[in-house]
Amino acid sequence: MLVTTKNILKKAQKGRYAVGAFNINNMEILQGIIAAGIKMKSPLIIQTSEGAIAYAGMEYLVSMVRIAAKAPIPIALHLDHGKNMKIIKQAINSGYTSVMFDGSAYPYAKNVRLTKEVVRLARRKKISVEAELGAIAGIEDFVNVSDRDAHLTDPDKARRFVRETGCDLLAIAIGTSHGAYKYKNACRLDYERLAEIRKRVSAPLVLHGASGVPQTLVRQAEKYGTKLKNPRGVSDAAIKKAIKGGITKINTDTDLRLAFTAAVRKTLKQSPAEFDPRKIIGPARDLIQKTVEHRIAVFGSKNKV
């Protein structure tokens, strides 16, 4: 069933677990995610980025998720990292049950102003809005602690931001980063900062850049030809601690890409004469399902339907 992200996360907040938000680009990725959600009896948030929309088309993506939402689990359709106001408006009017406006690169006042506009538009359709305060890219590259802190979410500003914008969910920066090459060393999340934000903000908190980059996937990908240089992710233990600290929505994209690529490369390496797309992409769908099942178990959303 298709529901709002806010509806899913309200229950997660009460139950003190998190719900995975998984990015899709094609049918097989979506099928793998949905199969995992059904097997684990877990709610799901299906996300599409602006890049995925450019690749697959919004109508195709929305239509696929509508079919997937016939599954006996709660499913939300979410626009991830919306920056283009035209695309955000299109998503609001095309059946998405939540949208994100990412104004984190703007000065505070402009981020507030534009987020409020998105909230106003979304309210007409009774859908949820995620906003972002702070920057999550390249945090470990800052030499000075003061520079690093300036890019993380300020707890007092977070309270003010949610009050001024009326956003339903808040993506915060506490030390994560996007991609497979996130960290020079082990990930260090600022749990004290998270606790202070949680004290001040009642809205569900979102963790971006939280893929685990499992070494089993990395090894398989590298074994069959993917060239990765010191990839690092966020450990399961760190994720569980963040959930205890108040994180309710956790984004996952890199892990799915790794699973898809590792499985496809393995098939092509072991069966170089194979030209049936179903036999090439099918194993990728299966490995994505296993990857999502693991994430669901870590997030604590198993049997929460």
C-alpha positions, -999 to 999 in steps of 0.1 A, spaced: 0 0 0 13 35 -9 15 58 22 33 90 32 68 88 46 56 108 76 31 80 83 58 53 82 82 73 103 57 82 130 53 45 138 91 40 136 97 68 161 72 52 186 88 18 181 124 32 183 135 16 150 145 31 116 132 25 81 154 21 51 151 45 22 164 27 -9 172 44 -42 161 28 -75 171 34 -111 153 5 -128 128 -23 -124 152 -50 -112 165 -28 -83 129 -21 -73 119 -58 -75 148 -68 -53 139 -42 -27 102 -51 -26 110 -88 -24 131 -81 7 105 -59 23 78 -86 18 100 -114 31 111 -93 62 76 -78 67 91 -43 68 79 -9 56 99 6 28 107 40 15 115 39 -22 136 69 -34 144 83 -68 170 110 -73 170 136 -100 196 115 -118 174 85 -117 145 106 -131 167 118 -159 178 82 -167 145 63 -164 118 90 -166 95 100 -138 64 84 -153 81 51 -156 94 52 -120 61 63 -106 42 36 -125 66 9 -113 63 19 -77 25 21 -80 25 -16 -91 50 -25 -64 28 -8 -38 2 -35 -43 25 -55 -20 11 -61 16 35 -37 32 36 1 37 55 17 9 64 54 4 76 70 -28 101 97 -21 121 123 -42 157 122 -29 178 154 -28 154 175 -49 171 207 -59 154 216 -91 121 233 -82 105 222 -115 112 185 -108 100 189 -72 67 204 -84 64 176 -110 70 149 -83 44 166 -60 18 164 -88 28 129 -101 20 107 -71 51 109 -49 41 106 -12 70 127 0 97 150 -15 130 163 -3 141 198 -9 179 200 -4 188 236 3 218 227 24 242 245 1 223 278 5 227 303 32 203 297 61 177 323 52 175 311 16 172 275 27 143 285 50 126 305 23 127 278 -4 119 250 20 88 269 32 77 272 -5 81 234 -10 61 227 22 33 250 10 31 232 -23 33 197 -7 5 205 18 -20 209 -11 -14 172 -19 -11 161 17 24 147 12 55 149 34 85 172 30 121 163 40 146 192 43 183 193 51 204 215 73 242 210 73 265 195 48 274 158 46 299 157 17 336 155 24 335 161 62 367 143 69 386 165 44 384 195 68 416 200 87 404 223 114 378 211 139 360 245 137 357 241 99 343 206 103 318 217 130 306 246 108 295 220 82 277 198 107 241 205 119 238 230 147 212 218 172 198 252 180 195 261 143 179 227 137 151 236 162 146 270 146 147 256 111 120 230 117 98 256 134 102 282 107 98 259 77 72 234 89 91 205 73 81 170 83 115 153 83 150 167 88 182 154 73 211 162 95 249 162 92 266 143 120 297 130 101 285 108 72 293 113 35 280 100 2 296 73 -20 319 43 -15 349 64 -7 335 82 23 363 81 48 400 80 50 397 61 83 368 45 102 336 66 102 331 88 133 296 99 139 290 128 163 265 111 187 266 140 212 255 163 185 228 139 175 215 138 211 214 175 213 194 177 180 170 150 192 163 170 224 154 201 203 136 185 173 106 163 175 104 157 137 119 124 124 156 127 118 172 114 86 207 100 80 222 104 45 254 88 33 248 58 55 256 29 33 276 2 49 298 -7 19 300 -44 30 334 -59 25 318 -91 11 303 -70 -17 335 -51 -22 355 -83 -25 331 -99 -50 330 -67 -71 368 -65 -71 372 -102 -78 352 -99 -110 366 -66 -123 354 -36 -104 383 -14 -94 377 1 -60 403 20 -39 400 17 -2 361 19 0 347 25 35 312 27 49 293 32 81 294 0 103 263 -18 114 273 -10 150 275 28 142 241 26 125 224 9 155 239 35 179 226 63 156 191 47 157 192 46 195 201 82 194 170 92 174 177 85 137 145 72 120 151 72 83 183 59 68 193 63 31 209 34 12 222 37 -24 259 28 -27 253 -7 -12 227 -14 -39 250 -2 -67 278 -24 -54 255 -55 -52 241 -49 -87 276 -44 -102 292 -73 -84 265 -97 -95 265 -86 -131 303 -87 -134 303 -122 -119 278 -135 -144 296 -120 -173 330 -133 -161 317 -168 -155 295 -169 -186 311 -146 -212 289 -160 -240 257 -152 -222 236 -125 -240 202 -130 -223 196 -98 -202 174 -118 -178 202 -141 -170 227 -113 -166 205 -89 -145 185 -115 -126 214 -124 -102 218 -87 -95 182 -85 -85 187 -114 -61 218 -100 -45 201 -66 -40 173 -85 -22 199 -101 2 216 -67 7 183 -50 16 173 -79 39 205 -73 59 199 -35 61 163 -41 73 176 -64 100 202 -38 111 176 -10 111 152 -30 133 122 -27 110 117 -64 105 82 -76 114 70 -40 118 42 -42 93 
